[in-house]
Amino acid sequence: MSSIGLYFLEYTSAMALGYLAGRRLGWRAPARAFTAVVSLIIFLVAASSAPVIIGEAGYILGVSLVYALVLALTSALPLYAIDRARGPNAGVAVPSISAVAVSSLALGISVGYFIRAPYSAFVEPVLIALLFLAGLDLGAMGPLKLKPSLLITPLASLGASFAVGLAFYYALGINPAVAVGMGWYSFTGPYLLSASHDAVLASIGFLANFLREQATYILTPALARYMPPYAAIAMGGATTMDNTLPLYRAVYGSEYVVPAVINGVLLTILTPFIVPLVYLAFR
């Protein structure tokens, strides 16, 4: 079986099993369990990449920050002309998962720099566990009504992100798989490390998508007076079904919760397929 077929089989099976369990049993991943798995996978990726991250910290952080900002703003552009509705500005608390991610990242870099061990060998099984938990959440949500109009946002966000990925690929040689991670940093970084064994690419894949999520927290309330709701949802990528969902509820109102969830669900389903496909096409 080809490498891309193997990845699809592993990821599809893990998410499908989680989805079936969620649908049949009505279970959702406990918040603590999900946070623990995300924390562990961030720690492992950071620890395995620590020497490279520290050695090339300026380049990795600088590129990742620019990448994240361009991704966030470019993803919002296609929807800006379509949706002209306005919503009120509001202060929004950042969910605790952001603090957990930063802490796990810092701890992983510190431990990995001083204690050398085969951390990357554990990335793949933890990644499969993460996909199972994501499937569990999707299944427990129950059926969502997919109006054709609600497909525009995820498709526009994905298309714009891929365009950004191509621009960075031709300018800096960075695989476009980074861009189509759609903010799902706990999948994209670990996958790129497992598939490429390139710590720089994996670090940028993780940080660019993590910083895209953080940029969404900052830019959505700051630009809510000027940014239509669906443009803001496109900015959040796959995170709009969970981490950034409270943001849209607080800034734009409860009527945008369902569009945000559908956007995030569809991109969460697509990301484990598209990231490997794009990586292998441009490696």
C-alpha positions in Angstrom: 0.0 0.0 0.0 1.3 3.5 -0.8 2.2 5.9 2.0 -0.7 8.2 1.2 -3.1 5.2 1.2 -1.7 4.0 4.6 -2.1 7.5 6.1 -5.7 7.7 4.8 -6.5 4.2 6.2 -5.1 5.0 9.7 -6.6 8.4 10.0 -10.0 7.5 8.5 -10.2 4.4 10.7 -9.4 6.3 13.9 -11.9 9.1 13.2 -14.6 6.8 11.9 -14.4 4.6 15.0 -14.6 7.7 17.2 -17.6 9.0 15.2 -19.4 5.7 15.4 -18.9 5.5 19.2 -20.0 9.1 19.5 -23.2 8.5 17.5 -24.1 5.2 19.1 -23.2 5.9 22.7 -23.6 9.7 22.7 -20.2 10.1 24.2 -18.1 13.2 23.9 -14.4 13.3 24.7 -14.1 14.6 28.3 -12.5 18.0 28.3 -9.6 16.8 30.5 -8.9 13.8 28.2 -8.8 15.9 25.1 -6.6 18.5 26.7 -4.3 15.8 28.0 -3.9 14.2 24.5 -3.3 17.6 22.9 -0.8 18.5 25.6 1.1 15.3 25.2 1.3 15.5 21.4 2.5 19.1 21.6 5.1 18.1 24.2 6.4 15.2 22.0 6.7 17.3 18.9 8.4 20.2 20.7 10.8 17.8 22.5 11.8 16.0 19.3 12.3 19.3 17.5 13.9 21.2 20.4 17.5 21.4 19.1 16.3 22.7 15.7 13.8 25.1 17.2 16.4 26.6 19.5 19.0 26.6 16.8 16.8 28.3 14.3 14.3 30.1 16.6 14.4 33.4 14.8 13.7 32.0 11.4 11.0 29.5 12.6 9.1 32.0 14.8 9.4 34.9 12.3 8.2 32.8 9.3 5.4 31.2 11.4 4.1 34.5 12.6 4.0 36.0 9.2 2.5 32.8 7.8 -0.3 32.8 10.4 -1.3 36.4 9.9 -1.4 36.1 6.1 -3.4 32.9 6.4 -5.9 34.4 8.8 -6.5 37.6 6.8 -6.4 36.0 3.4 -9.0 33.4 4.5 -11.4 36.1 5.5 -11.1 38.0 2.2 -13.3 35.8 -0.1 -16.2 36.1 2.4 -15.8 39.8 3.0 -17.5 40.8 -0.3 -20.2 38.2 0.1 -21.3 38.9 3.7 -21.8 42.5 4.7 -23.6 41.9 8.1 -22.1 43.6 11.1 -21.9 42.4 14.7 -21.2 44.0 18.0 -17.7 44.1 19.5 -17.2 42.3 22.8 -14.4 41.2 25.1 -13.8 37.5 24.9 -11.8 35.3 27.2 -9.2 33.0 25.5 -10.1 29.3 26.3 -7.6 27.6 28.6 -6.4 25.2 25.8 -4.3 28.1 24.5 -2.4 28.4 27.8 -2.1 24.7 27.9 -0.6 24.6 24.4 1.9 27.3 25.2 2.9 25.6 28.4 3.3 22.2 26.7 5.3 23.8 23.9 7.7 25.5 26.3 8.1 22.3 28.5 8.7 20.1 25.4 11.4 22.5 24.1 13.1 22.6 27.5 13.1 18.9 28.1 13.9 17.9 24.6 16.9 20.3 24.5 18.6 18.8 27.6 17.3 15.2 27.5 17.7 13.5 24.1 15.2 10.6 23.5 13.2 9.1 20.6 10.2 11.4 21.3 9.1 11.2 17.7 8.4 7.5 17.9 5.4 8.2 20.1 3.9 10.9 17.9 2.0 8.6 15.6 0.0 6.6 18.2 -0.9 9.8 20.1 -2.0 11.4 16.8 -4.3 8.4 16.2 -5.8 8.9 19.7 -6.4 12.6 18.9 -8.2 11.7 15.7 -10.4 9.2 17.6 -11.3 11.8 20.2 -12.1 14.3 17.4 -14.4 11.7 15.8 -16.1 11.0 19.1 -17.0 14.7 19.4 -18.3 14.9 15.8 -20.5 11.8 16.4 -21.9 13.1 19.7 -23.0 16.3 18.0 -25.6 14.5 16.0 -26.7 15.3 12.5 -26.2 18.8 11.3 -28.3 20.4 8.5 -26.0 21.3 5.7 -27.5 24.1 3.7 -25.6 24.7 0.5 -24.9 28.3 1.5 -23.0 27.1 4.6 -20.5 25.2 2.4 -19.2 28.5 0.9 -17.3 29.4 4.1 -15.2 26.3 4.6 -14.5 26.0 0.8 -13.5 29.6 0.5 -11.3 29.3 3.6 -9.6 26.2 2.3 -9.1 27.6 -1.1 -7.6 30.8 0.2 -5.3 28.9 2.6 -4.0 26.7 -0.2 -3.3 29.8 -2.3 -1.3 31.2 0.6 0.5 27.9 0.9 1.5 28.0 -2.8 2.8 31.5 -2.3 5.0 30.5 0.6 6.1 27.4 -1.3 7.3 29.3 -4.3 8.9 32.1 -2.2 10.5 30.1 0.6 10.2 26.4 -0.4 7.8 25.6 2.5 5.5 22.7 1.8 1.9 24.0 1.3 0.6 21.3 3.7 1.4 23.8 6.4 -1.3 26.1 5.1 -4.1 23.5 4.7 -3.7 22.5 8.3 -6.5 25.0 8.8 -5.5 25.9 12.3 -5.4 22.3 13.6 -1.9 22.6 14.9 -2.0 19.4 17.1 -2.5 17.4 13.9 -0.5 19.3 11.3 2.8 19.6 13.2 2.9 16.0 14.4 1.9 14.7 10.9 4.6 16.7 9.2 7.2 15.4 11.7 6.1 11.8 11.3 5.9 12.0 7.5 9.0 14.2 6.7 11.3 13.9 9.7 12.0 17.5 9.1 11.9 19.4 12.4 11.9 22.8 10.8 8.9 22.0 8.6 7.1 20.3 11.5 7.8 23.3 13.8 6.5 25.8 11.2 3.5 23.5 10.6 2.7 23.6 14.3 3.5 27.2 15.1 1.8 28.7 11.9 -1.4 26.9 12.7 -1.2 27.6 16.4 -0.6 31.3 15.8 -3.5 31.3 13.2 -5.8 30.4 16.1 -4.3 33.0 18.3 -4.6 35.6 15.5 -8.3 34.7 15.3 -8.8 35.4 19.0 -7.1 38.8 18.6 -8.4 40.0 15.2 -12.0 38.9 15.4 -13.0 41.2 18.4 -10.7 43.9 17.2 -12.1 44.0 13.6 -15.7 43.0 14.4 -16.9 46.4 13.6 -15.6 46.0 10.0 -15.5 42.3 9.5 -18.7 40.4 8.5 -19.4 37.2 10.6 -18.7 34.7 7.9 -15.4 36.3 7.0 -14.4 36.0 10.7 -15.5 32.3 10.7 -13.4 31.6 7.7 -10.4 33.1 9.5 -10.8 30.5 12.3 -10.5 27.4 10.0 -11.1 24.1 11.7 -11.0 25.6 15.2 -14.5 27.1 14.8 -16.2 24.0 16.1 -14.4 24.0 19.4 -11.6 26.4 20.6 -12.8 29.6 18.9 -16.5 28.8 19.0 -17.2 30.9 22.1 -15.6 33.8 20.3 -18.2 33.9 17.6 -21.0 33.5 20.1 -19.7 36.5 22.1 -18.9 38.8 19.2 -21.6 38.1 16.7 -24.4 36.4 18.6 -26.0 32.9 18.9 -27.2 32.8 15.4 -23.6 32.3 14.2 -22.9 29.3 16.4 -24.3 26.7 13.9 -22.5 28.1 10.9 -19.3 28.2 12.9 -19.8 24.6 14.1 -20.5 23.4 10.5 -17.5 25.2 9.2 -15.2 23.6 11.8 -16.7 20.1 11.4 -16.3 20.0 7.7 -12.7 21.3 7.9 -11.9 18.9 10.7 -13.1 16.0 8.5 -11.1 17.3 5.5 -7.9 18.2 7.1 -6.5 14.7 7.8 -7.0 13.9 4.1 -5.8 17.1 2.6 -2.7 17.7 4.6 -1.1 14.3 3.6 -2.3 14.7 0.1 -0.8 18.2 -0.3 2.4 17.2 1.5 3.1 14.2 -0.7 2.2 16.2 -3.9 4.8 18.9 -3.1 7.5 17.0 -1.2 
